[in-house]
Amino acid sequence: MAKMTKSQIVTAMSEKTGLAKKDVSGFFDEIATLAYKEVKGKGEFVLPGFGKMVKARRKARMGVNPATGAKIKIAAKTVVKFRLAKAAKEAVL
């Protein structure tokens, strides 16, 4: 089963809501922009009933280069994680 492309999602949402594809596509672009801005500034963005994006700090750690087997130090960094809402988990599972 193939995953849906953005254009397929936009078409499906356009048919469900009665809005023009251009409006639906614009909405998705704006919500993505808002999510990035909120996570960068406040550390999290919540989409009720779906989940939330959170900024998390990852500690420095030791790793192994798979090609040579040599130990390497992996620097600390900030990453973005997505936590699925309980309602979404229950709906899918």
Backbone hydrogen bonds in HBPLUS format (Angstrom, degrees):
<---DONOR---> <-ACCEPTOR-->    atom                        ^
c    i                          cat <-CA-CA->   ^        H-A-AA   ^      H-
h    n   atom  resd res      DA  || num        DHA   H-A  angle D-A-AA Bond
n    s   type  num  typ     dist DA aas  dist angle  dist       angle   num
A0009-ILE N   A0005-THR O   3.00 MM   4  6.31 156.5  2.05 152.4 158.9     1
A0010-VAL N   A0006-LYS O   2.84 MM   4  6.09 163.9  1.87 155.6 160.3     2
A0011-THR N   A0007-SER O   2.94 MM   4  6.06 157.3  1.99 140.8 147.0     3
A0012-ALA N   A0008-GLN O   2.96 MM   4  6.14 164.0  1.99 146.4 150.7     4
A0013-MET N   A0009-ILE O   2.88 MM   4  6.08 165.9  1.90 155.8 159.7     5
A0014-SER N   A0010-VAL O   2.87 MM   4  5.92 149.8  1.96 144.3 153.2     6
A0015-GLU N   A0011-THR O   2.98 MM   4  6.22 157.3  2.03 150.5 155.6     7
A0016-LYS N   A0012-ALA O   3.01 MM   4  6.25 154.6  2.08 146.0 153.1     8
A0017-THR N   A0013-MET O   2.93 MM   4  5.97 158.4  1.98 147.9 152.9     9
A0018-GLY N   A0014-SER O   2.85 MM   4  5.48 143.0  1.99 140.7 149.3    10
A0023-ASP N   A0020-ALA O   3.03 MM   3  5.26 120.7  2.40 101.6 115.7    11
A0024-VAL N   A0020-ALA O   3.08 MM   4  6.44 160.3  2.11 155.8 161.3    12
A0025-SER N   A0021-LYS O   2.86 MM   4  6.00 164.4  1.88 154.0 158.5    13
A0026-GLY N   A0022-LYS O   2.96 MM   4  6.07 155.3  2.02 140.8 147.9    14
A0027-PHE N   A0023-ASP O   2.90 MM   4  6.13 147.8  2.01 143.1 152.0    15
A0028-PHE N   A0024-VAL O   3.02 MM   4  6.36 160.3  2.06 152.6 156.4    16
A0029-ASP N   A0025-SER O   3.02 MM   4  6.28 159.5  2.06 149.5 155.2    17
A0030-GLU N   A0026-GLY O   2.93 MM   4  6.11 157.4  1.99 146.9 153.0    18
A0031-ILE N   A0027-PHE O   2.91 MM   4  6.12 158.4  1.95 153.8 159.5    19
A0032-ALA N   A0028-PHE O   3.05 MM   4  6.18 153.4  2.12 144.2 151.1    20
A0033-THR N   A0029-ASP O   3.02 MM   4  6.24 159.8  2.06 146.0 151.6    21
A0034-LEU N   A0030-GLU O   2.88 MM   4  6.06 161.1  1.91 148.6 153.9    22
A0035-ALA N   A0031-ILE O   2.91 MM   4  6.03 156.0  1.97 141.7 148.4    23
A0036-TYR N   A0032-ALA O   3.00 MM   4  6.25 164.6  2.02 154.6 157.5    24
A0037-LYS N   A0033-THR O   3.04 MM   4  6.22 161.9  2.07 149.2 154.3    25
A0038-GLU N   A0034-LEU O   2.92 MM   4  6.08 162.8  1.95 153.4 157.9    26
A0039-VAL N   A0035-ALA O   2.97 MM   4  6.11 165.4  2.00 154.4 158.2    27
A0040-LYS N   A0036-TYR O   3.00 MM   4  6.06 160.4  2.03 145.5 151.5    28
A0041-GLY N   A0037-LYS O   2.97 MM   4  6.08 158.2  2.02 146.2 152.2    29
A0042-LYS N   A0038-GLU O   2.71 MM   4  5.43 156.3  1.76 146.4 154.3    30
A0043-GLY N   A0039-VAL O   2.99 MM   4  4.33 133.3  2.22 107.9 117.9    31
A0055-LYS N   A0043-GLY O   2.83 MM  12  5.00 158.6  1.87 146.6 145.6    32
A0045-PHE N   A0053-MET O   2.86 MM   8  5.20 145.8  1.98 147.0 154.7    33
A0053-MET N   A0045-PHE O   2.86 MM   8  5.20 151.2  1.95 150.3 154.7    34
A0047-LEU N   A0051-GLY O   2.80 MM   4  5.44 174.4  1.80 174.2 175.9    35
A0050-PHE N   A0047-LEU O   2.91 MM   3  5.54 156.7  1.96 147.2 150.6    36
A0051-GLY N   A0047-LEU O   3.06 MM   4  5.44 165.6  2.08 147.6 151.9    37
A0085-ALA N   A0050-PHE O   3.06 MM  35  5.22 175.1  2.06 113.2 113.5    38
A0052-LYS N   A0083-ARG O   2.86 MM  31  5.34 154.2  1.92 145.1 153.3    39
A0083-ARG N   A0052-LYS O   2.79 MM  31  5.34 168.9  1.80 162.6 163.6    40
A0054-VAL N   A0081-LYS O   2.82 MM  27  5.35 162.0  1.85 153.9 160.0    41
A0081-LYS N   A0054-VAL O   2.83 MM  27  5.35 166.9  1.85 159.9 163.4    42
A0056-ALA N   A0079-VAL O   2.84 MM  23  5.41 170.3  1.85 161.2 164.4    43
A0079-VAL N   A0056-ALA O   2.82 MM  23  5.41 166.1  1.84 163.5 167.6    44
A0058-ARG N   A0077-LYS O   2.72 MM  19  5.29 168.8  1.73 166.3 170.0    45
A0077-LYS N   A0058-ARG O   3.05 MM  19  5.29 149.2  2.15 137.4 147.0    46
A0061-ARG N   A0074-ILE O   2.95 MM  13  5.26 157.1  2.01 146.4 154.0    47
A0074-ILE N   A0061-ARG O   2.71 MM  13  5.26 170.5  1.72 175.3 175.8    48
A0063-GLY N   A0072-ILE O   2.74 MM   9  5.20 168.2  1.75 163.2 165.7    49
A0072-ILE N   A0063-GLY O   2.86 MM   9  5.20 164.4  1.88 132.8 137.3    50
A0065-ASN N   A0070-ALA O   2.85 MM   5  5.37 170.4  1.86 161.2 162.8    51
A0069-GLY N   A0065-ASN O   2.62 MM   4  5.10 149.6  1.71 156.2 163.9    52
A0088-ALA N   A0085-ALA O   3.09 MM   3  5.26 120.9  2.46  99.7 114.0    53
A0089-LYS N   A0085-ALA O   3.04 MM   4  6.41 158.7  2.08 154.7 160.7    54
A0090-GLU N   A0086-LYS O   2.96 MM   4  6.23 165.9  1.98 155.9 159.2    55
A0091-ALA N   A0087-ALA O   3.00 MM   4  6.13 149.6  2.10 139.9 148.3    56
A0092-VAL N   A0088-ALA O   3.06 MM   4  6.24 150.7  2.15 147.3 154.0    57
A0093-LEU N   A0089-LYS O   2.80 MM   4  5.86 169.8  1.81 159.0 162.6    58
